Amino acid sequence: MSNNLSISATELIHNLKITCQIPTVVESIAKQKVIADSATQAGIVVEDEELQQEGDRLRFAKKLVKAAETWTWLKKHHLTLDDFEELAYQNVLAQKLAHHLFASKVEPLFYQNQLEYVTAVTYEVILDDWDLALELFFAVQELEVTFQEIAREYISDPDLRRNGGFMGTKRRTDFRPEIAAAVFAGSPPGIIKPVTTPKGVHLIWVEEIIKPKLDEQLHEKIVMELFDSWLKQQTEQIEITTQLDKFVDSANSEKVLHPV
C-alpha cells in the first residue's frame, strides 16, 4: 500500500455523516450565525488589539511558543493563518456579545443564588459493600486509620489513588443531590457518613467548604454560563436546513428501512 493517502472533501463529509457528527457540526455553525447576527445588531466591533491578544492567548493555551510549533499545529488542523485569525475573531466576538448581554445581570443573580456558588473540596472512595464503608467510616472517626490510607488501599485507578481520591472543588450542582445534601451539611474537615448511589457506596472526606466571593473569575464564569444557556435557546428556536437534507431525503425515498 502506498504511503500517500488522498482524502476528498466528499469523503470527509460522508465520514461525518456515518459517524453521526453532522448534528454537532450543524449546531456549531448555527451558533456562529446567531452570534454574528446578534453582534451586528448590537453594534459590536472587534478591534485589532483585541484580536492580537486573543491570538496570543490561544497560542499560549495550546503551548505554541515557537513559530515552528504554530505551523505544525496549523497543518495538523488544516488551518491557514487567516483561519487562525478567524478563530480568534469568533472567540472575541462571542466574549464581547456575552458581556454585552449578561455582564449587568451577574451581580444580582449571584446575590440571589449565593448557595448555588458555594463549593466543597472533597476526596472520595467508592466501595461495593455498605458494611465495609460503615466500618471504615467509624475507623476514621476513631483515628484508627486515615482517609489517605483507605484511598491507597481501595482505589484501583492509579492516578486517583496517588491523589488520595481527590475530586477537586465542586459546586452543589456538580454533586448528585443525595451527596450534596450530606457534603454541605457537614463541618469540615472531616468524613461524612457513607452515601449510597447507583455507583456504589461513597465514602467522602470533606476538606473545606468555600463561601462564594464574586471575584473576576467567578464573574466571567457566570457570564459565560448565562451566555451558553441563551445561545442554546436561540439555536433550538431556529429551524435549520442544510444542503445535505435533500440528498438524505432522496436516498430514503429509494430505500425501505426495516426495523431490527
Secondary structure, 3 states (H helix, E strand, C coil): CCCCCCCCHHHHHHHHHHCCCHHHHHHHHHHHHHHHHHHHHCCCCCCHHHHHHHHHHHHHHCCCCCHHHHHHHHHHCCCCHHHHHHHHHHHHHHHHHHHHHHHHHHHHHHHHCHHHHCEEEEEEEEECCHHHHHHHHHHHHCCCCCHHHHHHHHCCCHHHHHCCCEEEEEEHHHCCHHHHHHHCCCCCCEEEEEEEECCEEEEEEEEEEECCCCCHHHHHHHHHHHHHHHHHHHHHCCCCCCCHHHHHHHHHHCCCCCCC
